[in-house]
Amino acid sequence: MLGTIHEILLVAIILLSASVVEAEKLTSAVLRYGLLSLAFVIVLIQLKAPDVALSAVVVGAIVTGLFLYTIKEVGGSEAPCRSAPQFGPPAGAPRA
């Protein structure tokens, strides 16, 4: 029974990781990251590593808080996660 729950959590970690990367909005990505961190902590508790799990809780909470604070200060929750890279001069600029 515990092995099945462990396998389900590992699949959930993989799916949550993909959803964090594919999130369209920054706050959505951070909240998904928080769920990913929670799933990781549960796996660590199942593996009988409470000290590592406690460390993961602290680091996850600090990182999630810093991400949310940074999003609030920089651009708000409506900012997209990705933007097109700008290579070369802007369109219409004269060439050297």
For each residue, the residues with C-beta under 8 A, 3 or more apart:
1: 4 5
2: 5 6 46
3: 6 7
4: 1 7 8
5: 1 2 8 9 46
6: 2 3 9 10 43 46
7: 3 4 10 11
8: 4 5 11 12
9: 5 6 12 13 39 42 43 46
10: 6 7 13 14 43
11: 7 8 14 15
12: 8 9 15 16 39
13: 9 10 16 17 36 39 40 43
14: 10 11 17 18
15: 11 12 18 19
16: 12 13 19 20 32 35 36 39
17: 13 14 20 21 36
18: 14 15 21 22
19: 15 16 22 23 32
20: 16 17 23 29 32 33 36
21: 17 18
22: 18 19
23: 19 20 26 28 29 32 81
24: 28 80 81
25: 28 29 77 78 79 80 81
26: 23 29 30 67 71 75 77 79 80 81
27: 30 31 68 71 77
28: 23 24 25 31 32
29: 20 23 25 26 32 33 81
30: 26 27 33 34 64 67 68 71
31: 27 28 34 35
32: 16 19 20 23 28 29 35 36
33: 20 29 30 36 37 63 64 67
34: 30 31 37 38 60 64
35: 16 31 32 38 39
36: 13 16 17 20 32 33 39 40
37: 33 34 40 41 56 57 60 63 64
38: 34 35 41 42 60
39: 9 12 13 16 35 36 42 43
40: 13 36 37 43 44 56 60
41: 37 38 44 45 53 56 57 60
42: 9 38 39 45 46
43: 6 9 10 13 39 40 46 47
44: 40 41 47 49 50 52 53 56
45: 41 42 48 49 50 53
46: 2 5 6 9 42 43
47: 43 44
48: 45
49: 44 45 52 53
50: 44 45 53 54
51: 54 55
52: 44 49 55 56
53: 41 44 45 49 50 56 57
54: 50 51 57 58
55: 51 52 58 59
56: 37 40 41 44 52 53 59 60
57: 37 41 53 54 60 61
58: 54 55 61 62
59: 55 56 62 63
60: 34 37 38 40 41 56 57 63 64
61: 57 58 64 65
62: 58 59 65 66
63: 33 37 59 60 66 67
64: 30 33 34 37 60 61 67 68
65: 61 62 68 69
66: 62 63 69 70
67: 26 30 33 63 64 70 71
68: 27 30 64 65 71 72
69: 65 66 72 73
70: 66 67 73 74
71: 26 27 30 67 68 74 75 76 77 79
72: 68 69 76 77
73: 69 70
74: 70 71 79
75: 26 71 78 79
76: 71 72 79
77: 25 26 27 71 72
78: 25 75
79: 25 26 71 74 75 76
80: 24 25 26 83
81: 23 24 25 26 29
82:
83: 80
84:
85:
86: 90
87:
88:
89: 93 95
90: 86 93
91:
92:
93: 89 90
94:
95: 89
96:
